Amino acid sequence: MQVGFLNFYSGVLGVQEQRASLIANNIANSDTPNYKAVDVPFDSALAAQLGGGSTQATPQYRTDGTVGLNGNDVSLDAERVEASQNGEAMIGAATFLHQSTADLVTALRPNPSGN
């Protein structure tokens, strides 16, 4: 199966949407005892999106967090940074996709002058 830029960026936006949901869940559970932060590796999640259509990668526990006294390893600062970076990447992908499709529509329009 050949992957065009529409399929590719659809997969990219799908992975970033999944990551945004997981990051929001991590932030919401920042005070929950024994909660462990989860995320998906971007590369494997994108491969799952492109290979299987709408399948999502399995979230994995983060291993870089410091565990607090209540057993929770969510760092609000780190989650905010992740959310910001993911949001910027999502905006960039959406902007590229919008501009590319606009350029494609312009290229497919017939030339009114007949040249």
Secondary structure, DSSP 8 states (H G I E B T S, - for coil): ----HHHHHHHHHHHHHHHHHHHHHHHHTTTSTT---EE--HHHHHHHHHHHSS-----EE-SS----TTS----HHHHHHHHHHHHHHHHHHHHHHHHHHHHHHHHHS--TT--
